Amino acid sequence: MKTCLFYDLETSGLDPAFDQVLTFAGIRTDTQLREIDRTSLTIRMRKDIVPSPHAFITHCLHPEVLTDGMCEYEAARTLHALFNTENTISMGYNSLGFDDEFLRFMFYRNLLDPYSHQYANGCSRADILPVAALFKIFCEPVISWPRLENGHSTLKLELIARANRFTPSSGHAHEAMADVEVLVALSRAFLGHADIWDYAMGFFDKSTDISRTRAILPTCRVKDRFFRTAIMVSPVFGADAGYLAPVLCIGDSIPYGNQQLWIRLDQEQSMQIDPDTGLYCWTPIRKRPADQWIVLPCLDRFRKRISGQSRDMANTVLQAFQSDPQLFFATMDAHRAYAYPVIPDIDPDAALYQDGFFSPAEKKEIARFHAAGPFSRTGSDGAATVLDTLQCPRIKTLGARILARNFNAPALPEFADHLHRLTAQQGRITGYRRESKYTLSRAMGHLAELLENSAGLDARQKAVLARVKTYLDRLANPHPQ
C-alpha cells in the first residue's frame, strides 16, 4: 500500500552539507491523507557544529535541549529506515529545495545510501510548495490565500495556516510537528479537488513527468533547429510573475544526462551579452525528472495566466535568438557542456556530488561498519577495531568521523584539524559550492548584530538568543579557569 510521509526539519543553519538536522517530525498517512502514525526526533548537536543565531531565533529551539537527543548516527539510521519504508512518498513544503538535500547529506556522511528513498522499493518524493503555487494559479478558491502588507501574494506556510485557521494541536510555527500538522491540513484541502491534486502529483512521478515533457512539441525555430517552449510553475519566480514563467528548453546537459536545461524568456537579461565571454547571460534552470520545477505545455488556458508584459518580453527574447543564431547556439553549447569544477580541498562531508555513488567495494565496507555497532557513547575497543578493518579511504574517513562525533572515539588528525578550524580565527572548511563552513567567529559576529538590533525580537526569541550566546561562549572557552 502506498503511504505519504509528511515531514519537516529544523536545522542548525542553512548549509545542507555542513549544518545539521536538529529536530524531525513526520506524519504518515494513507493516500487519502488519513493519519496512520507519527514520528518525532530530537538530535544531539554535534561537536563540529557552530549553531547559527539566525536559525535559532527562527525555530526557537533551546541549545540545551539538544544535548540529550539521539546522536546523529542513530537518528540517520532511524530516518533512513523511515523514508525507505516500502512504497513511501515523502512530502514536505519546499522539501525538494531544502529539506531533502539536508537528508541526503546526513545519510551520506553516516554511510547510508543518500538516494534510495527517491526511487528504491517503490519510494518517491513530492513537494507541496509548487503544488500550492499550482492551486493558487489555477484553483484559487480552494483556500484563503494570504497577502503581505504590501498587497503581494505569499505562499508562506505560516501565513496560509493563519488565514485558513489550520491550527496545529502542538507547538508554534517553525516547530517541526506543528508545521507538519498544518501541511497535512493544507494537503487535505487540495485533495478535495482530486482532479487537480492527481494531476499535480503526476509531476513527481518520474515516468509521468518525462512523458509530459516529451509530449510538448518543439515548435520554436532558430535557424534550422526546433526547440520546445513551455510554461514553468515555480514559487521561485515570485508573486509579481504569478509564479509562472515562459521557458525554452535548450536540451540535456552532456555531463549530467538527468538534467534538462531551460531558459527563462521573460527576463531582459536572457538576451544581454556577457562582455567577458561574449555569450548570452543565461542562468539555466537545471530540471531533473520529478523535481520541484513543474513544466506545462503552452496551451491557451495556461498562457492566459501569464501577464501581457511577460509574453511581450518572451517574444522579444525569442526574436533576439532567431536574429543571431550563431550566438544562440554558441551559448547553448557552452551551457550543455558545462561540468561542475573539481574542488581539490573539498571537505569529506561535502563531497557527495563530487565523489559520487558508493562503489561495490565501499558498500561492502559500509555493511561491515554498520554491523560492528551498536557503539558505546563513551567509545569502545570495538570502534577502533572496526576502523582497522576499513581500507577504502572515503569510508575510513567518514567512519572515523562518525565514531568521533557520536561516540567520543579519538579524532583522527584530519578531523582534529577540522574541529580546530571551526573555532580558530584562520583556516576554512570548503563545501561543494566553494562556500565555507559556518565558524565560531562568524556566529559571534551575527550574534552581536542581532543583540544590537534586538528591539524587533519577541521575548521568546530574546531568551533563545541568550541561550545561544551561552552555548557559543562555551565553544570559545571550553576550559575556563
Buried (B, 14 or more C-beta within 10 A) or exposed (E): EEBBBBBBBBBBBBBBBBBBBBBBBBBBBEEEBEEEEBBEBBBBBBBBBBBBBBBBBBBBBEBEBBEEBBBBBBBBBBBBEBBBBEEBBBBBBBBBBBBBBBBBBBBBBBBBBBEBBBEEEEBBBBBBBBBBBBBBBBBEEBBEBBEEEEEEBBBBBBBBBBBBEBEBEEBEBBBBBBBBBBBBBBBBBBBEBEEBBEBBBBBBBBEBBEEBBEEBEEEBEBEEEEBBBBBBBBBBBEBEBBBBBBBBBBBEBEEBEEBBBBBBBBBEEBBEBEEEEEBBBBEBBBBBBBBBBBBBBBEEEBBEBBBEEBBEBBEBBBEBBEEBBEBBBBBBBEBBEBEEEEBEEBBBBBBBBEBEEBEEEBBBBBEBBBEBBEBEEEBBEBBEEBBEEBEBEBBBBBBBBBBBBBBBBEBBEEBEEBBEBBBEEEEEBBBBEEBBBBBBBBBBEBBEEBBEEEEEBEEEBBEBBEBBBEBBEEBEEEEEE
